[in-house]
Every structure is written in structure tokens, then in C-alpha cells.
Amino acid sequence: MKKPEYKPYRLPAGGWGSARSVGNILRREGVLASAPVALTRHNKVDGYQCNSCAWVKPASPLPLEYCENGVKAVAWELTAHRCTPEFFAQHTVTELREHDDYNLEQPGRLTHPLRYDAATDKYVPVSWGHAMDEIARELRAVKNKQKGTVFYSSGRLSNEASYLYQLLARAYGNNNLPDSSNMCHETTSVALPQSIGQAVGSVDLGDFAKTDCIMFFGQNPGSNSPRMLHPLQEASRRGVPIITYNPLRERGLERFLNPQSPTEMLTGKATRISSQYHQVKAGGDLAALTGICKAVLAMHDEALATGGEPVLDEAFIAEHTHGFDQFANWARAQDWDELERRSGLHRADMEATALVYGRAKSAIAIYGMGLTQHQAGVETIRLLVNLLLMRGNIGREGAGICPVRGHSNVQGQRTMGVTEKPELFPLDRLGEQFGFEPPREPGYNTVETCEAVLKGEVEAFIMLGGNFVRAIPDHGQMEPAWRTLRLTVNVITKLNRSALLPGEISYILPVIGRLEIDETAAGQQVLSMEDTSGCIHGNRGLRTPASPHLISEMRLICELAKRVLDPNPKMRWDDYMNDYAEIRREIGETLPDTFWDYERRMWEPGGFQRPLPAKKRDWHTDTGRANFVTPTALEEDLDMPAVGHDVLRLMTLRSNDQFNTTVYGYDDRFRGINNARQVVLMNRSDIDRRGLKVGQAVTLRTVADDGVDRHLSNMLVVAYDIPIGCIGGYYPECNVLMPVWHYAAGSKTPAAKSIPVTVHADGPDILEPQLELGTV
């Protein structure tokens, strides 16, 4: 591997940097000639939906409706490289575990079903029939089906596969259906129903064209959802203020040059995105939002006292909300000095935001995992909703709350019933429809799955997509525990680390990808998924599958169900895997208010939208109104011991060259880091105060009182523009530092954006060049 380099990146998001990055991955994956044709159908009606993020799919798409990360995801799936049984014959599992995440996926698409052979420590090819028969026998043999088997899925699973998967799990006897949402936006799924009565956002793409103000909290569109930069650019050009609260100055929230605009590419003229940029401390958003709300209330009080126009929407508050007075009294009572200390900002910063927000007729609040992955995440999101409710910014054009989802169908999975919470899906209707009694006991979420594995209560784990063991916290505790499982099934398309931690019986089962043609006896099949705005879209594959030995996820689920479950004539597994329209008919019967005329509507331009009652000011809450929820405190890290000045707050980050656990390369273009992922971003003051040097190797050690030594060594120090007391390191490598029990109160989302750690020098060696990083 090349020597690490640190050089500030001076260009905007997009532009030629994006174009070069796209060209590099197309060449590396051997699809430079073929992928561009496929990309013309990307996010198009009668095409395929992006297999990267879940950002909104427009009714009138651009000629090239994709972004840099979308192209990387396409190249990753359509790669010309193949990971065959010969590869596994040459490498033991122990040897492969020494490879990093990037190199594990480089052999390419898996081509055959494989079974782990403990005698040789290798995966060997096996027939699909043998695999299904043995997995079914093991699942039937689990002693406690309610606690002993877990059905996990990643957020890329289609609506059809998600529906069948939850039906299989519930007919089997449990609600153990954790998914990737547990690790990122479960906090949203808890907070929003309490505040506005729905678990998803209230904003659609049209609202961006009509808003007067946009506020960002803890979300980085430049790397995580780059297509969002197009409506942001349009808003900025209209003069819409865009106010950002984020610990790091992310380039996508600073400047953007549209790589699909020949004029911009030739002139190099970029668009300013954020009009205000406030580098809040990690975990300081609760205090910052409190300060903004307090300032808005002060503006309102002053306006009333001087005979001016009210700042608050008093009529909306009176007619549509509950709990305002208690919240307003609490916010007024908060101390500015304490808010400044906790947020890391000046009072004037928060008042400047309040002033702009108070003048806007409509406002959108956008947030990501920078809010959800904190212990106080639920309270922080409810407080953000409070800010919107103060001026009636829920349920009108150009306004609303906008959580930005990650995986391309993580929201659709929940709609289809992939949830450990039985109250979130119409189980009475499901039971009547299929003639069985669905289990009613809550299942395991991600954290509870980890806890059960550590206790030795889980016997079988089915991973339908994703890289579960790499994505979860506490690698040092979880990886050894994973090897004690009786059965581990990895349904994946490329090799990853989860498959290299086999249980006593372990399978790798490769499947057809979203971009590939899924042909059955009934003809070519289509799929559907839901974007972050609640719109459902059709998906049609266009490439020949990577191997003739692959099967679809639908067939895999159905073949397994036929072997595991007792015969039930109402569960027509043969019909479902032959004709996916039959699955959609069942979905329409289970969820008739949303999925009527499903077969036609999913091909409408822009998709069809699921009901969003809050958008119509129809509040499905316990009070029948939108709720102002008053925070209980401004504390963070409540489960950690008292910490001193030597303790820093670590937040895990994604690089520009990765999507969740999938690492496309070793460069983080926007942050100026090349050929390295074992880095820790530190403020220069924190480096000097500890007597460290830029480029020095250090060890991070978690501050906790549970007796477990969690540490990560050989991390290279990089001086960066980050708030004092905060440091950054890449996910998933830094997950080893996060205890399983360190999660958001109320949602159990791992608190990956606020891990108390100490930093210790590994030795005297310093790596060159010693360059500092920052925003230029």
C-alpha cells in the first residue's frame, strides 16, 4: 500500500474531482465501457433504483440522474471480477481475516453457494439443495425459536423480499427482525411518532423548491447523498439561506460544482451552499437547538412587547399542538453560559440562526446520524421538531422535517414489516390473511441481538445482506462470541468480514443483484422500493447475473420457508418465487390503504407516496396533536463515568470513498487524506496539549468502567479543523471502541458519534509529511 499523504483539498464538491473518481472506479472494476449504458437507466421510470442511498427519486429526472457514490455502487455490483470457488481453495478463512475491508471485496462477485469446512478452514462449494436442507434442519432444531434464531436484513432488500422475510420469521415464531435502521435511524423511528405521529419525514422534493430556509444538523450530503446537492444548489441560487450545524466543515455543505453542467465544469464557478456554518461540538446539538429556541422565544416576547408581528405561529400552536407552555418555560429558563459551554458555540451564533429562521415563511430541517447516534438523540430530534412547530413549519408547503436515510430501501423494509416491534405492523390482518397466529412478543433489535449473542442465547443467525458483525459495536467482544453460534448464514454478493467469522455451521449464499435480470418461468420479474420521502418506485434489472449459479432473494426465502415451516395453503411460496406480482398482491391485502393498485402505481413518474398524515396536519399521536416534548436535561454520555480534561469525544465518520461498511478505496478526497484509513482527526490544541506530533502513531482507549479494555492502536494523528475536545476516526474500524451498551436512550441506536476516549502515543516514530488539514 502507498504511503499515507495528507494534503488539503481545495476544490468544491462535485466537479472534476468527482469525474476523476468515477472514472477510476469504472476502470478498476473493469466496466468502463459497459457501465455508462447501464447508468442511463439509473433512477429512471422503468429503470432501476440506485443501490446506494435512499435520496428522493424525481418525477422528472436529469438525463444522468446519478451521483459519484451511485456510480461507485453500480460499478461495485456490475464489476467484471469474480470470486470463485478456486479463490477459496487458495485461502483459508484464518488467512482471509488478516485482509482489510477493502481487499476482502476486491476479488469481485461471489459465484457459487459455499459451506465452511472446519477441517480445512476453507469455504467449499455446495449445491443449493444441500444448503437449503441443512439450514432448514438446523432452524427446526433450535431449542427456543423465540429467542434462539435471528433474521437480520440490510437496507438494500426490496419491498417484495422484505415482506416475504418478515412473513417467514413470524411464521417461524418470532419477531427477531433487526435491520440496519437499528444502527442509524431507529432514533428517528422513536422520536418522530411521539412528536408528529409518523415515523418518517414530512418533506418531499417539491418542498425544496418552495422553501425560504434550510437548516442542516449532523448530515453530510457531499459524501452520503450527493444528489441532494442539486436542490440545495438551486435553493442557494434563489437566495435561500442554508444554515449548517456540524462539527466538521464538510465540503458538500460549503461549495458545489455540478459535474453534469458543462458550463460549470468549463468555468469552474462553484455555488456557495451554506450561508451560516456553525461547528458545534459532537453531542452539543441539544444545547445548540435549545439556544435557537430560546432566542426565537426572546424575539417573540420582544415583538409582542413593542407591538410588532408575532414571531411564533400562535394560531397553529393553539389549534394543532400540545405542551407548548411547559416547553417554552423550560427553554426560557436555560442559562446562556451553560448552552455556550455545552454546544461549543457563541450565543451570537444561535441568535443569528434564530433571526434568519424567524424571518422565513417556511423552513426545512434536515438531519442525519450526527443527531441520531447520540445518547440524547431522541430528545435532540424532538427538540428539532419543537423548533419547527414554533412557527408552524410542519404540514405546509416548503416546510417540514427531513431525516436523510442511508441504505436505499431501509425505509421500505420497515413499511413491509421488517421490525422487531410487533405493534408497528398489522399482525391481526397478517394472521387472518395467512391463517396463523403471529408472535406478539417484541423481538431483538441490533443491540439486543448483540447482548443475546454475548449471553449465549442465540443459536442461529440469518444475515440477508449487509455486513452485520462489522457494522455493530464492540468488535473485541462480539467477534469471538460470533464464533460460538451453531449456524451462521451469510446471504451476500461479495465477500465481507461477517462471513469470515463462521459458526459451527456456516454458509455463504450469493444472490442476484438489483441491477441484474431476474428471470423465472413466468418471465422477467420486477421489484420495488421506497425512497426517503416515502415514495415507492419500480425497479427493472438490465444485466445478466454475475453467475448462472445465483438465485434471487425471493427464491432463497421461499425455498427456505418451504423446508422450515409446516405446510400452509395460504402461504403460496411456489407462486411467490415464480411471479413477484403475487407478492405485491399479498402486500396490497395486508396494507390496503397504501398499496392499492400497486402493480400500476409503482411505475408512475416519481413513484407513489405512502400516506404521510403529518403533512396534512393529521396528528396520529397520543394527544391527537403535534407534541412539544420538553427535554429532561442537556446531558450527554449518561452511561459513562465522570471524565476529565484528558478525555476526548470520538465520532465515527465515513470517508468520501465508502458507503457504510463497503470501502471503495483508501482516499478521503474532501478531507485531503490519501492512502490511509487508520487516522485520527484532532484539533491542533488537543495535539499540542498532549505533547503529540502530526503523523505520530497513537492508541485510542475507551473510557468506561465495565472492566473491558477497548483500544485501537497505530492510528496516525492528523491536525484538522475540528472542535476542541472532539476527534474523528473512520467507521467501521473505530467500532471496536464503542461498548454495546453505549446507545441512544429510548431507541438503542449505537451512540457512535460520541465515544469518550483517551489518546496515548505509541512511540517516537513520526511519519512524513507532517501536514495539517483544514478547510481551504
N, C-alpha and C positions, 0 to 999 in steps of 0.2 A: 504494500500500500504506500502511496505517496506521502511525503512529509506534510504534517498539518501546516496550513497557512491561515493567517488572519489579516484580512485587508478590507477596510470599509468599502461597502458597495454604494456608489454614488448615484446610481440610476434609479428611475421610478419603477414601481411595479409594472408588469407587462413589458411592452417594448421589445427591443432586440434581445434582452436577456431572456425573456420568455420564449422568443422564437428559437434562440440557440438551444435552450434547454429541451424544447420539444424535438428539435432535430436530433439532438444527442441520443435521446431515449429511443426514438424510432430506429436510428441506426443500430444501437446496441441490441435491441430486441429483434433485429432482422426484419422489420416491417416498414422500412422507409418507403417502399413502393406500394405496398398493399393497404396500409392503414389509412392514408388520406382518402381513399374511396369510401372506406367504412365511416370515416368521420363526417362525410356529407349527410349521413343519416342520424347523426348524434343529436339526441333531444328533439327529434322531429316527429310529427304525426306520421304514423305507420313506419317509424324507425325504431330505434332502441333508446332506452333511457340511460343516462350517464350512470356508470357503475362506481363512481367516486362519491361525491357529496349529494345531498338532497335538495340543493337550492332549486328555486322555482323554475318550472319549465314554461316559457311564454307561449301564448296562443299564436303570436306572430314572431317566430324565431328568426334570429340572424341567419344569413347564409351559412355561416360557420358558428353554430351555437355550442361552442365548447371553450374550455379554458386550458391552461397549461396542465393543471392537475388532472383534468378529464382526459387529455391526450395520454398522459402517463398511465392512467388506469386502463385505457384502451390498449396501449402498447403492451402493458403488463399481461393482459388477458390474451391478446392475439399473438403474443411472442412466437417466433419461429423455433425457439428452443424447446426441447422435450426432456423430461426427467423420467427415464425408462427403468425397467427392472434391472438393466445392466448397470445403471448408476448405483443402485442399492447393493448389487452384488459386489461392487468395488469398495463400498464404505460401510463400516459398522456404525450403529447408532451412537455409540460412545465417541467415535471419531467425529461424526457429524455435529454432535453437541458442542464441539470446540469452534464451529463456524459461527460468525455473527449473523444477524438477521438478514442483512443484505445478501451475503453469499449463499445462504440457505435457499433463497428463491431464484438464484441465477441459473440453475440447471433447467428451469422452464416448467412447462405444464406437465403435470403428472399424467401418465398414460394408462396405468393398469391398477386394479384393486390389489392391495398388498396386506399381508399379515406379518406381524412381528414374530420372529423366531428367536426365542431366548437363548437357545443353544449356540447359535452363531452370532447373536447380537446384530441381526440384519433383518430388514424387511424383504419378504419374498413374495412373488406373485401368487395370486389365489383366484379362483373363479368367483363370480358374483354369487352364484348359488350357494357355494360353501360359506362365503362370508355372511350372507343373509341368514342361513340356517344356524350358524354358530352364535351370531349376535342375538338372534331370537331366542335360542335356548338359554343363553346367559340372562337375558332380560326376564324371561319367565321364571328363572331360578332365583332371582333376587328375593331375599327373605322379607324385607319390608319395602314393598313397592312405593309406599307413600313417601318414604324418606331415603330409600337406597338408590334411586335412579334419578338422574338429572338430564333434562332435554334442553341444551343450550343452542342458541342460534345467533348468528351475526346479523347486522343490519342490512345486508345486501340481499337477503332472502325475498323472493317475490311474494305478492299477496297470496297467490294460489298455494305456494309451498308453505307459507306461514300458517294458513288456515288448516291445511292437512296436518301439519306438525302439531298444532295445539290439539287437534281432534285426536291424534294418536296418543299424545301424552295424557289427555284427560280420560280417554277410553282405557288406557293402561292403568290409571288410578291415581294420578297426582297432578298438581299444578306447579311442578318444579320446572318452570319455563323462564329461567333468567335469559337476558339478552344484552346486547351491547348498550342499550339505553340505560340499563342499571349503572353503567360505568360513566355515563356522560350527562344525560338529561333526565334521569329519574327525579332529580330535584325540581325540574320544571313540572313533571307529571304530578308532583305533590303540591307545589306552591300554587300553580295557576287554578286548579279546581277550587281551592279554598278561597281564592280571591275573585275569580270571574266565572267559575263554573264550567270550564273546559280545560282539557289537559294540553292543548296545543295553542299556537299563537292566533292572533286575530287579524293579521295583516296579509293582504295578497299583493301581487306585483303592481296592480293598478294604484295602490295606496302610495307607492314610492313616487309616482308621477304627480300626486296631488298634495303631498305633504309640505309643510312650511318649516319643519325642523326634524333633524335626525340625531339621535343620541346613541352612542356605542358604549357598551360596557363589556370588557373582557372577551372580545372576539376579534379574530384576525382574518379578514376576508382575503387578503393577498395570498395566503397560503392555504386556507381551509375551504374557501368558497369563492374563488376568483371571479366567477361570472356575476357575483353581486356587485363588482366594481363598475359594471356598465350602468345600472340605475343610479349608483352613487355618483358617477361622473356626470350623468345627466342632471341630477339634483344640484350638484355643485355649480354647474354651468348656469342653472336657473337662479343662483344666488341663495340656495337653501343652506342655512348653517348646519354643519355636521360637527357635533361635539363628541370627542372621544375621551373615555377614561380607560386607561390600560397601563400596566406597569412598564411595558416596553414600547418604544416608538416603532411600530410596525410599518414597513414601507407602504403596504397596500392601503393604510389609513392616512398616509401622508400625501403621496403623489402617484398618479396612474397615467400611463401612456397606452392607449388602446392598440394592441398588436393587430387588430383587424381593420384599423383605419390607415390606408396608405398615406394620407396626408400627415397624420400624426407620426407615423414611422419615418417619413422623409424629413419632416421639420424637427422632430424631437421635442415638440412642445407638449409637455405633460399638464395634467389637470390637478390642481390642488384639491385634496379630498377633505381633510379635517380643517375646520376653521378655528377650533379650540382643541388642544391636546393636553390632557392632564395625566401625568404619570403617577397614578395612585399606587400606594403600597399594595403588595399582594395581601389580600384579606381586608383591605381598607375600604372596599366599595360600600359596605354597610354604613360606615361613618360618612363617606362622601355623599351618598344618597340622602342620609339624614340631614346633612348640611344644606343640600339643594332644597329639600322640602322645607326646612326651617327658613331659608331665605325667601322661598315663594310665599310662605305664610306671612313673613315680615312685610313683603311687598304688598300683599293683600291688605294687611292691617293698616299700613300707611295710606293706601289708596282710599280705604273707607274713611279714615280719619280726616283726609283732606278733600273729601267729596269727589274723588276720582272714580274711574271704572273699576269694578271688582276684578281681581286677578284670578280668583277661583271661579269655577263654573258652579255657582251656588244652586242654580235650578237643577242641574244634573246631580249634584251631591244630595240634594233633598229628595229627589224622585227616585234615584237609582242606586244609592249607596247606603251602607250601614257601617257604623263605627267611626265616623269622621271625627267627632268631637274628642273622643279618647285619644285618637292618634294625633290630632292637632295639638292637644295639650302636652302630650309626650314630646313631640318634636320641638315645640316652643321651649320646653324645659331643658333641652340638651345644651351642654356647655361648648362654646366655640373652641376653646383651648383644647378640650378633650377630642373634639371632632378633628381638629387640625393634627393632633398627635397621632390619632389612630389612622387617619386617611393618608398622612404624609403630604397633604396639600395645604395651601393657604386659604383662609376664609374667603379672600377675594376670588379665588378660582371657583369655588362653589357658588358664590354670589353672581359671578359672571355667567355661569350656566343658567342659573335661575332667571336672570334678566332676559336672556335670549329666549329661553323656554316660555317665560311669562308673556312674551310678546307674540309668540307664534299662535296662529289659529288652529293648527293641527300639528301633532308631533308623533313620531315613531320611535320607540325604544327598542334597540337591538342588543341582544346579549348572547354569549356563548359559555364555554366551560370555564372561563375566567370568573363567572359568578356561580355556576352550579357545583364546581368541585372544591367547595369550602365547607367547613363545618357549619357555618351560618348561612349556607347557600339558600336554603328555603326562605329564611327571613329576609335575605337580601333581595330575592326575586319578588317577594310580596311587597317589599318596600318600593321597588321599582314600579310595580303596578300602582301602588299608592300615589306615586308622583304623577302617573298618567291620569288617574281618577280625579286628582285635584282640579284638573282643567278639562275634564270630560273627554279625555283622549282615548277612550275605548268605545267602539261602536259608532264611529263616524268616518267619513272618507278622509284618507290621508293620515290616519292616526291608528295607533294600536301597539300591542306588544308583539315582538318578533324574536322568539328563540330560534337560533340557527342550528339546525340538526346536522349531524355528521354523516354517518352511513346513508347510502342512497335510499334505503327503504326502511330505516329504523322506525319511522313514524307509522308506516303502513303495517308493520308487524304487530304493533300494539292494536291498531284498528282491527286486525284479523284475530286477535285474542291471544297473542304471544305475550303473556303476562303472568306473573306469579300471584297476582291479586284477583281472586275469583269474582269480586264484586265489580270488576271493570268490564266483564263480558257477560252477555245474556245467557247464562248457563241453563236457566229453566227452558228457554227456547231451544238451545242446543240439545239438551237432553230429550225433549219431546220430538225434535226433528230426527234424531238418530236412535231413539229407543234405548237410552241408557241413563244412568244416574251419574252426572259429572261430580267429581270430588269438590267439596266446599272448603276444605282446609287450605289456608294460604300456603303457597309453595315457597321454595327458596328463591331469593334474588341472588345477585352475584356474590355479595359479601356473605350472605348466609350459606351459599354453596361452599365458599372457601372455609367457613367455620365448620361446616359439616364434614368436609374432607379432612380437616385437621383433627377432628374428633374420631375419624374412622367410621363415620356413619354412611358414607356414600360407597356403593359397590360398583355402579355403572354410570358412565358419563358419555353422552352422545353430543358431539360438537358439530352442529350443522353449519359449517362455515366459520370463518374467523380464526383467531389465534389466542384462545382463552387464557392459557397458562402464562403467556407472555403479557397479556393485557392487564391482568389482575395485579393487586398489590402483593408485597411481601414475598418476593421470589425465593428468598433464602429459606423461608418456612414452607412455601407452597410446593416448590418443585420436588423436594424429597417426598412430601406427603402424596403427591400425584402418582408416584411410582408404586404406591401401595394399593391402588384401585384394582379391582378384579377385571373390569372391562373399560377400555377407552376406545372410542370410535371417532376418527377424525375425517369428516367429510369436507374436503378441501380441493383446490385446484392446483396449488403449488405447495411445496414442502415448507413447513414452518416449525418453530421450536416446540409447539404443543405436541406434535407427532413424535418428537424425539424424547418424550417422557412417557414411554409406554407403560401401561398397567400390565397385569399378569397376562391378559389377552388384549391385543391392540391391533386395530385396523386403520389403514389409510384408504379411503374410498373417494376417488376423484370423480367429479361430475361435470356436466356440460355447463358452460358459462352463459351469461346473459346475452352476449353478442353472437352466440352460436345458434345454428338452426337446430331446433328440437323437433324431430320427425317421429311420428307414431303411425300406427296402422290407419288412423283417421286423418293423416296428413300433417302439415306443419302446424305446430302449436304456438300460441302467443301467451304472453304473461302481462301482468300489470303491477304497478307500484304507486306509492303516494309521495308527493314532494312535501317540502317543509311548510307550504301554505295550505296543506290539506286537499290538494287536487290529485286525482287519480288518473294515471296515464297508461296507455297500452304500450307493449314492448314486443318488437318482432326481431328475432335473431337473423343474421345475414351471412354468417361464415360457417363453413364445415367444421364440425367439432374437432378438437385437437387430436383426438384418438378415437378409433371405432370401438374401443373398449369402455368408453364413458357412457354413463346413463344420466338421465335428468334427476333433479332433486325430487320431483313428483314421483317418478317411478321408484326411487330409492325408498321414500316414505311409504308408498303403497305396498311395495314388496315386503317391507319390514312389518307393516301393520297386519298384512295377511298371515304372517307367520307368528306374530306375538299375540294378537287379540283373538278372542273367541269369535266364531262366525256370527255376523250380524247383517241380515239382508238390507238394512237401511244404510249401512256403510259400504258403498259400492266401489271398493278400491280398484277393481279392474277397469271400471268405467272411468274413474278419475285419472288414472295414469294413461289412458288411451285418448281421452278428449278433455282438455282443460276447461272447456266451456261448461262441462258438468260440475266442475269445482265452483265455477263462478255462479252457477245456478244455486248451489248449496249456500254460498256466501249471501246471495240475494235473499234466500229464505231466512237465514239467521239474522241478517242486518237489513231488513227491507226498507227502512227509512233512508238509507244511504245508497244501497246498491241495487236499486230498481233499474231495469233496462241496462244492466251492467255491460252486456256484450257490445252494445252500440255506443254508449256514452264514453267509454274509456278511449275512444278514438276521436273524440271532439277536440278541436284545437284548444290547447291549454288544459285539457282534461276536464273532469267534472269535480266540483268541490263537495267534500263531505259537509254536513251541517256544522256551522260554527255559530252557536247561539249568541255568544257574547258580541259577535259582530253586529247582531241585530238588537243588542241590549236586552237580550233574554237571558236572565241570570239563573243558571241551574246550581245555585249554592244553597247552603243550609238556611240562609235568611231570605232567599228569593231576590237578593240584591247583590251588587258588587260589594265586596267587603274590604274596608280599610282594616288591615291587620296591624296591630301595634307591636313592634319588636319587644322582646323581653329584656334585651341587653345589647350592648355593642361588642360583646366579647367574641374572640376567635380562639381556636385551639383549646377548647374547654376540656378535652380529654388528655391533654399533655401536662407534664409537671411544670412548675414555675420555672421560667427561663430567664437568663441574664443577658448581658450585652454581647457575650461571645456567641450567642445563638443567632443564626440567620434563618430566614424563611425561604425554603426552596419551593419553586414552582416548576412543574414539568412542562416541557414545550415540545411542539412538533417542528421539524425543520421544513424548509421550503421543498425538500426533496423526499418527502414521505407522506403517506396517508395512513393515519392510525399506526398499526404495527408494521405496515408494509413500508419498507425503506427502499426508495428508488436509487439512492446514491449517497455519497458522503459529504455533499456540499449543501450549505445553507446560504444560498445566494444573497438574500436580503440582509442577513446578519453578517455577511462577509467571512463566513467560516468555510474553509475548503479542506477536504480530505480528513475530516475528523468528526466524531460524534461524542467522544469521551472528553467533553469540555464542560466547564462551569463558568457561567457569565456572572461577573462580580463588579460592583461599584468600586472605582479606584480607591475611595476612602476605606472601604472594608478590606481591600487588599493590603493597603499600607498599614492599617491598624493591627493587622495580624502578622506583619512582617513577611508577607509573601511577595512573590515576583510574578509578573506576567509570563505565562508559558511554563510555570512551575507545576509539577505533578503533586496533587493533593488527594487526601482521602476525606470523603464526606461521611459523617456518622450521625445517625438519627438520635435525637434527644427523646428518650422515653424511659419509663420506669417499670417496664414489664420484664426486665432481665434478659432481653434478647439483644444481641449485638448486631445491628444493621449498619453496614458500611459499604462504600463503593470507592475503590482506590484507582489510582492512575488517571485522575481527572485533571485536565490541563486548564490552568487559570487563564481566563480571557477578561481583560478590562472592558467593561461595556456600560452603556447608558441605561442603568437600571437603578431603581430607588435604593438608597442606603438601607441596609438591613435585609435586603432581598437578593436572592441568587436564582439563576435559572440553569436547568440541565435537561437533556433530552429524555423523552418518553420513547420506548418503554424501559430503557436502560436504568433510569432512576427509580423505577417502581420497587426495586429491592429495598429502598429506604423507607417506603410507606407501609406502616403496620396495617394489617387487615382491619383493625378496629378503629382506624382513623378515618372517619367518614362524616358526611353531612347529617346533621341531626334531622330526623324525620324522613329522610329518603335513602340513607345508607349509600349514597354516591361517594366513592373514594375521594378524600379531600386532597387530591393530587396537586392543587395549586397553593398549598400552604403546609409544608412539612418542616418542622423545626429541626435544624441540623447544625452541627459544628464542622469547621473546616480545619484540617491538620496537614502540615507539609509532609510529603512522602520522603523527601530527601533534598539534597542540594542541587540536583541537576536542573538546569533551565533549558527549555527548548527555544530555538530561534526560528523566525524573527520575533522579537518582543514588540508586537504592535498592539495598540489599543484599538478597541472597536467602539463605534458610536454612530450617531446619526449625522450624516453629512448633507 
